[in-house]
Amino acid sequence: MNVADFKARLTIPAIAAPMFLVSGPDLVVETCKAGMCGTFPALNRRTSEGFEDWLNEIQDRLGDDDVPYGVNLIVHQSNPRVQADLELCVKHKVPLVITSLGAVPDLVNAVHSYGGLVFHDVIKRRHAEKAVEAGVDGIIAVAAGAGGHAGTYSPFALVSELRDFFDGAIILSGSMSQGGHIAAAELMGADFGYLGSHFITSKESMASNDQKDMMIGATAKDITYTDKVTGVGANFLTPSLEAATLPEHGGQMSLNEEAKAWKTIWSAGHGVGASRAVLPAKAICEQLITEYQEAKSKFCR
């Protein structure tokens, strides 16, 4: 499968981002059945055996006419499971592998060996150049306002800099919560929109009811960008920061430490204001699809 084939399978060019402790099989399956690409982090299961259980479940529930799904792998020395989880992705021929914290040619080659795609997330040009050298199919431009670990560059600047040297797929992330945002991303030179926060309040999300309630009452002013939680700059819901005792650490956290911190300190992006009720993922996708089509029609006129 190439990028054009992947895009043709989607009703609109949009990917529901893999969210730590939030995305699971129910959210992935319902998103894929609704016409968008659903994804999840491999580390949302505590073991590789549990990760494979989810792969089996997702593949059993998705049909040939549904949109392909994706898995996020943390490619970093702090992740002792990366090789085992990669081997499972190859075994199950995961259609899309999203890599973070490292672009490795051997991993890209392994995914390409069965026809899978690799998209790599970056916050700056230097990271993107390394990913392109590794042979990835797409670059996820994590711009200012994205949920979780995010960059600080304007999406206009980041997409433009990437297009200077990369003619592959660019997937734009950062405050995207409406179908019109996805259409606008295409107009500015990206190929896909990448949305996470908007799905935290979905019925299928694994977020707690307290987290969903906080999301529903929040707007962009309730988001704080800080490196005090994990050692790396990220966007969090301010009320959850204020209610928590921030961990003490001397740099970037280990994956185990980070998992503990994110259980009570909740991440979201500047697009949080779009979430006003707990809705099925299907309904969220349908709204995005309608808004996207209306925006494209308006641009054409």
N, C-alpha and C positions, 0 to 999 in steps of 0.2 A: 504494500500500500504506500502510495506517495501522498504528499500533502494535498494535492488536488483531489485525489480519490477520497481522502478523509473529509475534506471540506464539503464535497458533493453529498456525503451521507448526512450532513447536518441540515436541519430546517433553516437555521440561521447560524452564522459563524461565531459561535459562542461556546465557551468551556466553563463549566462550574469548577472553580479551583479546589484543589485538595486541601481540606482544613484540618489541622491537628486537633484530635479529640472530638471532632464534629462530623466529619464525612464518613459514612459507612455504606454497606450494601444497599439499604433501602433508598438512600438519597441518590446513589449512583444509578441504580436501576430505573427509578422513576424519572430522573433527569434524562437518561438516554432514551427512554421510551417516549419522552415528550419532545424530542427533536434536538436536544443539546447534549454535549459531551459531559458525562459525569465522571468524576475522578475521586480518588481517596489516597491518603498516605499509607504506605505499607506499615509504618510504625504505629498506626492506630490499633493494631493488634500487638499484643505483648510478645508474641513469638512468631517465628517463621511458619510454624505449623498452623497457627491461627490465621496468619496471612493467607496461606494456601486454602484454608477453609472458606475464606471470603471470596477468593478467586473462583473456587468451584461454585459457590452460591450465585455469584454475579453471572457467571457464564451459563449456569442452568436457567436463570431467570430471563436472560436476554435472548431475543430471537435474531435471525439473520437480517431482518429488516430494521432492527433497532440501531441507534447510533453507537459507534465503538466507544469503549470506556478507556480510562487511563489510570495509571498508578504513579504515585510520587515516591522516588527513592532519594534518601539523603546520602550523597556520595562524599563521605567525609570519614577521616580516621576515627572519629568518635563514635561511629556507627558500626558495631561489630557484626551486624547482620547484612550488610550491604551485598556481599557476595552470595550468600544463601538466598536472599530475596531476589537478586538478579537472576539466579538460576531458576527460580520459580517463575519469574516473568517470562523467561525463555521457554520453559516447559509448557506454560499455559498460553504462550504466544500473545501476551498482553499487547493490544493494538497501539497504545500510546504510553510511553514511559517519560515522566517528567522528572528531571534531575535537578537537585539543589546542592549547593556547597561543593561543587566539583564537577568538571566536565572531563570525562576519561574516555580516550579513544577506544579502549578495549570494551567498555560498557556499550558505547555506541555501536560498535561492530557486532556485539552479541545480539543487540536488539534488531539491527539491520539484517542479521542472518536469517531471521524468519519473516522479514517484511514489516517489522514494527517501526514506529516513528519515535524519535527522541526530541523533546522540547526541553530547553534548559532555562531556568530563571536567573535573571541578572538585575543589578541595580545601577550598573555603570558600564561604560564602553569597554574598559579593560577586561572585565569578566566575559563580555560578549565575544571579544576577539579570541579569547582562549577557547570558548565553546565552539566557535566556528572552526578553529583549527582541529578540534576534536571530531568534527564532522556531524554535528547535530543538524536536525532538519528544521528546527525553529528556535527562536529566541523569545522568551517571555520577558517583556520589558516591565519590571515592577517599579512603577513610578510613584511619585508622592501621593499619599492618601490611601495607599493599598492597605488592606488588613494584614496583620502578622508582620513578619520581617519585611520592611519596605525601604525603598530608596527615598531620596529627597529631590530628585530631578523632576522638573515639569514633564508631563507626557509628550508635549510638543518637542522639547529639546531631546528627550531620550529616543523617541522614534526617529527623529531626523538624524541623530548621530549614528544610530544603527543602520539606517538606510544608506549611509555614506559608503559602507563597505560590505553590506550583507543583502543579498537579493532573495534569501529564503523567507520562510514564514516568520512574521513578527506577531506576537500575541500581546496585546496591551492590557496591563493591569493597573488599577488605581482609581478608586471611587466610582467604579462602573456599577450602575444599579438600574438603568433603564435601557430599553431597546434602542432608543435614539443615541445613547452613548456608544453602543456597538457600531451603529451606522457611522457615527462621527469618527470612530477609530479607523474604519476603512478609508474614509475620506482623507485622513491625515497620513495614510501610508501603511497602516497595520493591516493584518489579514484576519485576525480574530479578536474578540473581546474576551476577557478573563474576569469572571465575577465570583466572589466568595461570600462576602458579608451578607448579601441579599438572601442567601440560602441558610444562614444560621437559624433563622426563625421558621424554616420550613417544618412541616409536620414530621418529616423523615429524618431531620437533623438529630444527632446524638447530643446536642447541647442540652443542658438542664433547663427546666422551666424557669428558674431564676435568671439564667443567662438570657433566655429568650425574652423574658419580661423587661430586663434591662435594655436589651436591643430595641424593643418596641418603643420605649420611652426616650430613646436617645436621638440626638442630632449631631452634626459634625463638630459642634462645640464641645461635645462630651467625649472626644477622642484625644488622647495624649500620646505623643511620640517620645519614646524614651529608650535608653539602653540599660536602665537600672534593673530591669527584670531578668534579662537573659545575657546581658553583656553585648548585645547587638541591637541596633535601633529597630524598634517595632512600634506599631500602633495598638493601643489598648483602650478599652472602655474606662474612662476616668473614674466612675464610681467604684469599679472593681479594684482599681489601684488604691483608692482612698480607704477601702475596707480591708485591705490586705497588709500584712507585714512583708515588705520587700525583702527578698533573699539577699544575703551578703555573699558576694563572690568576687574573685579577683580577675575576672575576664569572662570570656564566653563560657556558658554553662555546658556541662555534659548533657547528653540527651535525656538521661534519667532525671537529672536536676530540673531540666526544662519542663519535662512532663509534669512533675510535681507542681511547678510554679503556675503552669497554664490551667491547672484544674480550678483555681480560684481567681486568677487574674486573666480576664477574658479579652481576647483580641477582636478588633473590628476596624474597618476602614472608614474614610470620610463619607462614604455613601450610605452610612447606617440609617439616615433619615428616611430611606425608602421603605424600611420594614415597619409596618404599622399593625400587623396581625400575624398570627400563626396560620400559615396556609400550606396546602399540599404543594410539593415541589412541582407537580404537573401544572397547577394554577399559576405559579410564579413563572414557569417557562412559557406558558401560553400568553401571559401578559407581556413578557419580554418580546416574544415573537410578533405579537400584534403591534407593539410600539416600534419595533425595528422595521416592519413592513410599512407602517405609516410614515416613518422618517425617511425611508428610501423613496417612497412615492413623492413625498414633499420635495426632496432634493432633486428628483427627476423633473418635477414641474418647474 
